[in-house]
Amino acid sequence: MLLVDSAMYFQITVRYGGRYQRYHTFGVEAKDAATALRLGAEQMPPEISAEADLVEVRVAVDPEQRTYLADEA
């Protein structure tokens, strides 16, 4: 079992708009994915919440820490 003492930064992506799909992306800081999902629901703009059909929560990778294929060669 992994215990996390500090908060992590999560990226939330919401797909909305029915036939003409659009995406709204924003970030939240939370201790885990479940908390990030709850915070994301609270912060979702009300004008898109009725049209949302997919919500993705993922740990946001710090671009400075990201590994690229060219770095491995």
PEGIPE-V994648 format. One record per run of one state. SS is the DSSP state (@ for helix, = for strand, . for the rest). FROM is the first residue (numbers start at 1). LEN is the number of residues. If there is no record, write none. Layout:
# PEGIPE-V994648
SS,FROM,LEN
SS,FROM,LEN
This chain:
# PEGIPE-V994648
.,1,7
=,8,9
.,17,5
=,22,9
.,31,2
@,33,11
.,44,2
@,46,4
.,50,2
=,52,8
.,60,9
@,69,4
.,73,1
